[in-house]
């Protein structure tokens, strides 16, 4: 930790907010505003312990009660390195052993990001060009506890997500499964645009003819900001196999990309298409309404260098 990061951490501790993580507390900067809490009881979470390689992220399977929490830090007072350094220092003093840590492209960039559990926008934001990840373990009387930290930032704010997995016999009182702390949150700068109005034929990757307001908005944003790039990510519901859904979701994203090129004149080099099938649902797949919400294409805005 450099001197600036160390003294910054010492300065905020006196007036900081405490964020519960397993059996201890991590101290966050005073300006950190809690955005969301997600809790899943008696579960198993795949915890990354290596970078994306050969088509997958190496993981261990952590059992227990899983709590995801996210915070937003207004302004650009700290870099992602400084944000993580202060938290890592606290973990070290509290007896945690670091399992793995990495930085954006070294983690595996897009592929790593979409192989980990992340609270959805706008409650957590991940800039694919500027994020850090850390996982750690601490032995307990019976079973170990685990924690992971994900930090990122856009042009206007920093973001922190802390996930802890505690043994079932030591978990705190359980809160509702999803509790947004600030429903008015807006992520500016690099961010995510869900293309809600797109229509595809059932089981088809072909985008139906017509005008789509979401595409017009995305095209205008890209034309007005030539340093921006949109990564189009296709999502599906959970009907069918994972392999077939990943293939379908990528084809749908590619169809949207071609429409942006042919109809709106967006340069191909400012676009790319990916698909992750049903690995990142935003609603339950148990109902028709939930499955409809999960069938979508999302534009992730990044800044080219």
Steps between C-alpha positions, in 0.01 A plus 500: 500500500643841412511784752205682344274196520612423857438850639173521309382181666609624844321832444166345412497231770402749769189605307441192288201277449542134595403234248441156659707229334480155657610515867685829475448851364664670208521876519396684186550870421240732650355592159422136419124462449352154526311414183372145538505184708431151367486198732471132411483248784651152507656531157816421307691775321777440245788721616766590237857414594664563162464695174278398210686245287412216265133592503441522875592667829667272759277488809451345839149429625423690820207376709293705743288813511592745224469877537573743216517872585589794278599862561542810286768762574415831334790675331840374387693557824663156491618266227382140495844401630468735798146381578606135503829561684323642806264201517777248435705648785207452736452138390867429567485640855190289570660172401365445150711313245488635143407226252514701179505857372513646152444809286249525208689366194721277719183349650366425154311823428149440369514121549600523866240770571218284368617193689458662842193603696443875477207705631314647205516860379452764623575359845844378393702610198799323345715690251661225291810715458548581869409243762680300770398172661614325817393179678611395849444225757500489879496178700225458759432256783315265267500632142680787328343833407564664165488857372538652157540868414435658161584867443451713191418855394359710220549867421305619803516242779668196649319173570570223751335160528578278799380141508536282806424134545462396863441152644133434569551486876653849519284701261332823617128574489381458142359800312274490190648340191546834321483839665589803286625776725472778244256445215576843350863416430625591155828382354648764272791477261596143420197290582234259378203554270239224486346493152151427629296541181675254267285230342628161384299216357473209753815291481642726229802727499353732237403845625153590374462792260399835641625804686631449851535797734770326703721451193452863398604610849805274497600615152473866601716437807767330290499773233521776761783319683743357242727373779221270622456136408194282558535134592165340410420208730216261422298331779237226488253329728580159649303290250737259323864408550768748602704445183205563268396810695850645496513449124155659454579796727824574313320483162235745626769741620668468159166575330468819704857592413430463128189717528703776669754483219259479205220729618680749724848506348685412819860390423552128550814562707286675762282192550542139607254218572504243779247257644468340845170312468311475829801548731395853612121509552337817630169328588374154590479251215206332675241733341431611141546863607839425653617308195396790278710742708798268476488493117688819426804666348708734714749763382800543730666833434877519528757764416758421233860597557 
